């Protein structure tokens, strides 16, 4: 059992890091791509947003597909699709071709995190799911921190086209390894003790696999909407920093390009620690007697409140060093929220709906992620400063924190689904 858990987490961490590194390829190659393909800055903006919108809307079907066809098949398919899209990006000769490749990149990456939360539900006891979620969720800041120097080195050595192609080939190799090594619980001969470990603390369930009717019914529960609104603020703030942190340091803080690259990497290193801390805190709370739901939603909400406070502080402090420290704290807390949110999806619904509700939550998050760069850019353009944009992000964080605390109230059980089904049938 422990060998399966370690293997699964290792592969999820590697696949997740590749997921985030591949997102950065267009940003790293931006100037050379524009020059070679004759694209405008606006064209690059469309290409960057194509991934985010495709990723957001592909979440909805991807979660249900993971629950129905299980992680082994869906992550293999997703990894293969986004890696082929990377290879195609290295071969394109026009804006239209690049745009289509970016859409497929977003659609292919969509199953990654719903798959990870379903793997956590399948192979870990509720008391250990928080830390497991923290391990694979740390792939986000890890990939972000590694992506720019790694991709820059590949581009300088082989050119931007080969940068895309090499990363695509690496992804295809990882997809093959996942398919060969990973097994769903139904494909493994587990002992009674191992089955009891995986399911202890979970409510008994009769449903498998997920049906379209059950998937639709999730939207009728306040817990689902609380998770969607809560994660909206988390990813909105994350993408303010991911998209605009270098520009903020150069434009608002007047830092040189030389130092910006170093300074912008520091906060995301703290994101790795935040991801692990979020998982650890969730597990400690449930072992201390908190309900599975409260052990996830309370730290997620408190971390968003802290994010808002540190973001406002970063907007107003005079010292560049203090600003970077505040941003580091904000990103640390954002990844506490992110891990606790994914851990929440592993206990909020019956097992056969785990990936579905996680994907719905991530859909809400990446609506925020898709809006954040544009909204921030418009505010900065009209105000001439990042201060208002950061304050707006802080307010959204507080609203999302309230959503976790006051909208997410109860687990969605088989009984709740049966009652709703009966009322809809009348």
C-alpha positions as CSV (number, residue, x, y, z in Angstrom):
1,X,0.0,0.0,0.0
2,X,2.7,2.5,1.0
3,X,4.6,1.7,-2.2
4,X,1.5,2.5,-4.3
5,X,1.0,5.7,-2.4
6,X,4.6,6.9,-2.8
7,X,4.6,6.0,-6.5
8,X,1.3,7.8,-7.2
9,X,2.4,10.9,-5.3
10,X,5.8,11.0,-7.1
11,X,4.2,10.7,-10.5
12,X,1.5,13.3,-9.7
13,X,4.2,15.7,-8.5
14,X,6.2,15.2,-11.7
15,X,3.2,15.5,-14.0
16,X,2.0,18.6,-12.1
17,X,5.3,20.3,-12.4
18,X,5.4,19.6,-16.1
19,X,1.9,20.9,-16.3
20,X,3.0,24.3,-14.9
21,X,6.3,24.4,-16.8
22,X,4.4,23.9,-20.1
23,X,2.1,26.8,-19.2
24,X,5.2,29.1,-19.1
25,X,6.6,28.2,-22.5
26,X,4.7,30.9,-24.4
27,X,5.7,33.6,-21.9
28,X,9.3,32.6,-22.0
29,X,9.4,32.5,-25.8
30,X,7.3,35.6,-26.2
31,X,9.7,38.0,-27.9
32,X,11.2,35.4,-30.3
33,X,7.8,34.0,-31.2
34,X,6.4,37.4,-32.0
35,X,9.4,38.2,-34.2
36,X,9.4,34.9,-36.1
37,X,5.7,34.7,-36.7
38,X,5.1,38.4,-37.1
39,X,2.6,38.6,-34.2
40,X,1.6,41.7,-32.2
41,X,1.5,42.1,-28.5
42,X,-2.3,41.9,-28.7
43,X,-2.0,38.6,-30.6
44,X,0.2,37.3,-27.7
45,X,-2.4,38.3,-25.3
46,X,-5.0,36.3,-27.2
47,X,-2.7,33.3,-27.2
48,X,-2.1,33.6,-23.4
49,X,-5.8,33.8,-22.6
50,X,-6.7,31.0,-25.0
51,X,-5.1,28.5,-22.6
52,X,-6.9,29.9,-19.5
53,X,-10.4,29.9,-21.0
54,X,-10.0,26.4,-22.5
55,X,-8.6,25.1,-19.2
56,X,-11.4,26.7,-17.2
57,X,-14.3,25.3,-19.3
58,X,-12.7,21.9,-19.9
59,X,-12.8,21.4,-16.1
60,X,-16.5,20.7,-16.1
61,X,-16.5,17.6,-18.3
62,X,-13.0,16.5,-17.1
63,X,-14.0,15.9,-13.5
64,X,-17.0,13.7,-14.5
65,X,-14.8,11.8,-16.9
66,X,-12.2,11.1,-14.2
67,X,-14.9,9.8,-11.9
68,X,-16.3,7.6,-14.6
69,X,-13.2,6.3,-16.3
70,X,-10.8,6.6,-13.4
71,X,-7.4,8.3,-13.1
72,X,-5.3,5.8,-15.0
73,X,-7.0,6.5,-18.3
74,X,-7.8,10.1,-17.9
75,X,-4.4,11.4,-16.8
76,X,-2.8,9.4,-19.6
77,X,-5.2,10.9,-22.1
78,X,-4.8,14.5,-20.7
79,X,-1.0,14.3,-20.5
80,X,-0.8,12.9,-24.0
81,X,-3.1,15.6,-25.4
82,X,-1.4,18.5,-23.8
83,X,2.1,17.1,-24.7
84,X,1.0,16.7,-28.4
85,X,-0.2,20.3,-28.2
86,X,3.2,21.4,-27.1
87,X,4.8,19.5,-30.0
88,X,2.4,21.2,-32.4
89,X,3.2,24.6,-30.9
90,X,6.8,24.0,-32.0
91,X,5.7,23.3,-35.5
92,X,3.1,26.1,-36.2
93,X,3.6,28.8,-38.8
94,X,0.6,31.0,-38.1
95,X,-1.4,32.7,-35.4
96,X,-4.4,30.4,-36.1
97,X,-2.4,27.3,-35.7
98,X,-0.9,28.5,-32.5
99,X,-4.3,29.5,-31.1
100,X,-5.7,26.0,-31.7
101,X,-2.6,24.4,-30.1
102,X,-3.1,26.6,-27.0
103,X,-6.8,25.5,-26.8
104,X,-5.7,21.9,-26.8
105,X,-3.0,22.6,-24.2
106,X,-5.7,24.0,-21.9
107,X,-8.1,21.1,-22.5
108,X,-5.4,18.5,-22.1
109,X,-4.2,20.0,-18.8
110,X,-7.7,20.1,-17.3
111,X,-7.8,16.6,-15.9
112,X,-4.5,16.9,-13.9
113,X,-5.7,18.2,-10.6
114,X,-9.2,16.5,-10.6
115,X,-7.3,13.3,-11.2
116,X,-4.9,14.0,-8.3
117,X,-7.8,14.6,-5.9
118,X,-9.5,11.4,-7.0
119,X,-6.2,9.4,-6.5
120,X,-6.0,10.9,-3.0
121,X,-9.5,9.9,-2.2
122,X,-8.9,6.3,-3.6
123,X,-5.6,5.6,-1.8
124,X,-5.4,7.7,1.4
125,X,-7.3,7.7,4.7
126,X,-9.1,11.0,5.4
127,X,-6.6,11.7,8.2
128,X,-3.8,11.6,5.7
129,X,-5.4,13.2,2.6
130,X,-4.4,16.8,3.6
131,X,-0.6,16.2,3.4
132,X,-1.0,14.0,0.3
133,X,-2.8,16.9,-1.3
134,X,-0.1,19.3,-0.2
135,X,2.6,17.1,-1.8
136,X,1.0,17.0,-5.3
137,X,-0.3,20.5,-5.1
138,X,3.2,21.8,-4.5
139,X,3.8,21.0,-8.1
140,X,2.3,24.4,-9.0
141,X,4.9,26.6,-7.3
142,X,7.6,24.1,-8.0
143,X,6.9,24.1,-11.7
144,X,6.6,27.9,-11.6
145,X,9.9,28.3,-9.9
146,X,11.7,25.8,-12.2
147,X,10.0,26.8,-15.4
148,X,11.6,30.1,-16.4
149,X,15.3,29.1,-15.9
150,X,14.7,25.6,-17.4
151,X,12.8,26.9,-20.5
152,X,15.2,29.8,-21.0
153,X,18.1,27.4,-21.0
154,X,16.3,25.1,-23.6
155,X,15.4,28.1,-25.8
156,X,18.9,29.5,-25.8
157,X,20.4,26.1,-26.6
158,X,17.9,24.9,-29.2
159,X,15.6,27.7,-30.2
160,X,12.0,28.3,-29.1
161,X,10.5,25.7,-31.4
162,X,12.6,22.9,-30.0
163,X,11.8,24.2,-26.5
164,X,8.2,23.3,-27.1
165,X,8.9,20.0,-28.9
166,X,11.3,18.8,-26.1
167,X,8.8,19.6,-23.4
168,X,6.1,17.8,-25.4
169,X,8.2,14.7,-25.8
170,X,9.0,14.7,-22.0
171,X,5.3,14.8,-21.3
172,X,4.5,11.9,-23.6
173,X,7.2,9.8,-21.8
174,X,5.6,10.7,-18.4
175,X,2.2,9.8,-19.7
176,X,3.5,6.3,-20.8
177,X,5.1,5.8,-17.3
178,X,1.8,6.8,-15.6
179,X,-0.2,4.3,-17.7
180,X,2.2,1.5,-17.1
181,X,2.8,2.0,-13.4
182,X,-0.4,3.4,-11.9
183,X,-3.4,1.2,-11.1
184,X,-6.9,2.1,-9.9
185,X,-7.9,0.3,-6.6
186,X,-10.2,-2.0,-8.6
187,X,-7.2,-3.3,-10.5
188,X,-5.2,-4.2,-7.3
189,X,-5.8,-7.2,-5.0
190,X,-6.1,-5.3,-1.7
191,X,-6.4,-7.0,1.7
192,X,-9.4,-6.3,4.0
193,X,-7.1,-4.2,6.2
194,X,-6.0,-2.1,3.2
195,X,-9.6,-1.6,2.1
196,X,-10.5,-0.5,5.6
197,X,-7.6,2.0,5.7
198,X,-8.7,3.7,2.5
199,X,-12.4,3.9,3.4
200,X,-12.2,4.5,7.2
201,X,-14.0,7.7,8.1
202,X,-15.7,7.9,4.7
203,X,-19.5,7.6,4.6
204,X,-20.7,4.4,3.0
205,X,-21.8,4.9,-0.6
206,X,-23.8,3.0,-3.1
207,X,-23.0,5.0,-6.2
208,X,-20.5,4.0,-8.9
209,X,-19.8,5.2,-11.5
210,X,-21.1,8.8,-11.6
211,X,-24.1,9.5,-13.7
212,X,-24.9,12.7,-15.6
213,X,-27.9,13.3,-13.4
214,X,-25.8,13.1,-10.3
215,X,-23.2,15.4,-11.8
216,X,-25.9,18.0,-12.6
217,X,-27.4,17.7,-9.1
218,X,-24.1,18.9,-7.6
219,X,-24.9,22.4,-8.8
220,X,-28.1,22.5,-6.6
221,X,-26.1,22.3,-3.4
222,X,-24.8,25.4,-1.6
223,X,-21.6,23.5,-0.6
224,X,-20.7,23.2,-4.3
225,X,-21.2,26.9,-4.9
226,X,-19.3,27.8,-1.7
227,X,-16.3,25.9,-3.1
228,X,-16.6,27.5,-6.5
229,X,-16.8,31.0,-5.1
230,X,-14.1,30.3,-2.6
231,X,-11.6,29.0,-5.1
232,X,-12.4,31.9,-7.5
233,X,-10.7,34.3,-5.1
234,X,-7.7,32.0,-4.5
235,X,-6.9,31.6,-8.2
236,X,-7.7,35.2,-9.0
237,X,-5.0,36.3,-6.5
238,X,-2.6,33.6,-7.7
239,X,-2.8,34.8,-11.3
240,X,-2.4,38.4,-10.4
241,X,1.0,37.4,-9.0
242,X,1.8,34.9,-11.7
243,X,0.9,37.2,-14.6
244,X,2.0,40.6,-13.2
245,X,4.6,40.2,-10.4
246,X,7.6,40.9,-12.7
247,X,5.8,43.9,-14.2
248,X,4.8,45.1,-10.8
249,X,8.3,45.0,-9.5
250,X,9.7,46.8,-12.6
251,X,6.9,49.4,-13.0
252,X,5.7,50.1,-9.5
253,X,8.9,49.3,-7.6
254,X,11.3,50.5,-10.2
255,X,13.5,47.4,-9.9
256,X,15.9,46.5,-12.7
257,X,15.2,43.6,-15.0
258,X,18.3,41.9,-13.6
259,X,17.0,41.8,-10.0
260,X,13.4,41.3,-11.0
261,X,14.0,37.8,-12.2
262,X,15.5,36.8,-8.8
263,X,13.0,38.7,-6.7
264,X,9.9,37.3,-8.6
265,X,11.1,33.8,-8.0
266,X,11.4,34.1,-4.2
267,X,7.6,34.3,-3.4
268,X,6.8,31.2,-5.4
269,X,9.4,29.2,-3.5
270,X,7.4,30.0,-0.4
271,X,4.3,28.7,-2.2
272,X,5.9,25.2,-2.0
273,X,6.1,25.6,1.8
274,X,2.5,26.9,1.9
275,X,1.2,23.9,0.0
276,X,2.8,21.5,2.5
277,X,1.7,23.6,5.5
278,X,-1.9,23.6,4.3
279,X,-2.0,19.8,4.0
280,X,-0.3,19.4,7.4
281,X,-2.8,21.8,9.1
282,X,-5.8,20.0,7.6
283,X,-4.6,16.6,8.9
284,X,-3.7,18.0,12.3
285,X,-7.2,19.5,12.7
286,X,-9.0,16.3,11.8
287,X,-6.9,14.3,14.2
288,X,-7.7,16.9,16.9
289,X,-11.4,16.2,16.5
290,X,-12.5,18.7,13.9
291,X,-14.9,17.4,11.2
292,X,-13.4,16.6,7.9
293,X,-15.2,19.6,6.4
294,X,-14.1,22.1,9.0
295,X,-10.5,20.8,9.0
296,X,-10.3,22.0,5.4
297,X,-12.6,25.0,5.0
298,X,-11.4,26.9,8.2
299,X,-7.7,27.0,7.2
300,X,-8.7,27.8,3.6
301,X,-10.8,30.8,4.8
302,X,-8.3,32.1,7.3
303,X,-5.4,31.9,4.8
304,X,-7.5,34.0,2.3
305,X,-8.0,36.6,5.0
306,X,-4.2,36.6,5.6
307,X,-3.6,36.9,1.9
308,X,-5.8,40.0,1.7
309,X,-4.0,41.6,4.6
310,X,-0.5,40.9,3.2
311,X,-1.5,42.0,-0.3
312,X,-2.8,45.3,1.0
313,X,0.4,45.7,2.9
314,X,2.5,45.0,-0.2
315,X,0.6,47.7,-2.0
316,X,1.4,50.4,0.5
317,X,4.8,49.7,2.1
318,X,7.6,51.8,0.9
319,X,10.4,49.3,1.2
320,X,11.0,46.9,-1.8
321,X,12.3,44.3,0.6
322,X,9.2,44.5,2.8
323,X,7.0,44.4,-0.3
324,X,8.6,41.1,-1.5
325,X,8.3,39.7,2.1
326,X,4.5,40.6,2.1
327,X,4.0,39.0,-1.4
328,X,5.9,35.9,-0.2
329,X,3.6,35.6,2.8
330,X,0.5,36.2,0.5
331,X,1.6,33.4,-1.9
332,X,2.5,31.1,1.0
333,X,-1.1,31.5,2.3
334,X,-2.6,31.2,-1.2
335,X,-1.1,27.7,-1.5
336,X,-2.4,26.9,2.0
337,X,-5.9,27.7,0.7
338,X,-5.3,25.8,-2.6
339,X,-4.2,22.6,-0.8
340,X,-7.0,22.8,1.7
341,X,-9.5,23.4,-1.1
342,X,-8.4,20.3,-3.0
343,X,-8.4,18.3,0.2
344,X,-12.0,19.6,0.8
345,X,-13.1,18.1,-2.4
346,X,-11.9,14.7,-1.2
347,X,-14.4,14.7,1.7
348,X,-17.3,17.0,0.7
349,X,-19.0,14.4,-1.6
350,X,-19.4,10.7,-2.1
351,X,-16.3,9.0,-3.6
352,X,-17.7,8.7,-7.1
353,X,-18.2,12.5,-7.3
354,X,-14.8,13.5,-5.9
355,X,-13.2,14.6,-9.2
356,X,-16.4,16.1,-10.4
357,X,-16.8,18.5,-7.5
358,X,-13.0,19.3,-7.6
359,X,-13.3,20.1,-11.3
360,X,-16.3,22.4,-10.6
361,X,-14.3,24.2,-7.9
362,X,-11.3,24.5,-10.3
363,X,-13.6,25.8,-13.0
364,X,-14.6,28.7,-10.7
365,X,-11.0,29.2,-9.8
366,X,-9.9,29.6,-13.4
367,X,-12.7,31.9,-14.3
368,X,-10.9,34.1,-11.7
369,X,-7.6,33.1,-13.2
370,X,-8.7,34.1,-16.7
371,X,-10.1,37.5,-15.5
372,X,-7.3,38.5,-13.2
373,X,-4.6,39.4,-15.7
374,X,-7.0,41.4,-17.9
375,X,-8.7,43.2,-15.0
376,X,-5.4,44.0,-13.4
377,X,-4.0,45.3,-16.7
378,X,-7.0,47.6,-17.3
379,X,-6.9,49.0,-13.7
380,X,-3.2,49.7,-14.0
381,X,-3.7,51.3,-17.5
382,X,-6.4,53.7,-16.2
383,X,-4.9,54.4,-12.8
384,X,-1.2,54.3,-13.5
385,X,-0.6,52.2,-10.4
386,X,-0.9,48.7,-9.1
387,X,-2.3,49.8,-5.8
388,X,-6.0,49.7,-6.7
389,X,-5.6,46.4,-8.6
390,X,-4.1,44.8,-5.5
391,X,-6.8,46.2,-3.2
392,X,-9.4,44.8,-5.6
393,X,-7.8,41.4,-5.4
394,X,-7.7,41.6,-1.6
395,X,-11.4,42.4,-1.5
396,X,-12.2,39.4,-3.7
397,X,-10.1,37.3,-1.4
398,X,-12.2,38.4,1.6
399,X,-15.4,37.5,-0.3
400,X,-14.1,34.1,-1.1
401,X,-13.0,33.6,2.5
402,X,-16.6,34.3,3.6
403,X,-17.8,31.8,1.0
404,X,-15.7,29.0,2.5
405,X,-16.8,29.9,6.1
406,X,-20.5,30.6,5.6
407,X,-21.6,29.0,2.4
408,X,-19.8,25.6,2.7
409,X,-21.8,24.1,5.7
410,X,-22.4,20.4,5.1
411,X,-21.0,17.4,3.3
412,X,-23.1,16.3,0.3
413,X,-24.1,12.7,1.2
414,X,-25.9,9.9,-0.6
415,X,-28.9,10.7,1.5
416,X,-28.9,14.4,0.3
417,X,-28.6,13.2,-3.3
418,X,-31.5,10.7,-2.8
419,X,-33.8,13.4,-1.3
420,X,-33.0,15.8,-4.1
421,X,-33.5,13.1,-6.7
422,X,-36.9,12.3,-5.2
423,X,-38.0,16.0,-5.1
424,X,-37.0,16.5,-8.7
425,X,-39.0,13.4,-9.7
426,X,-42.2,14.6,-8.2
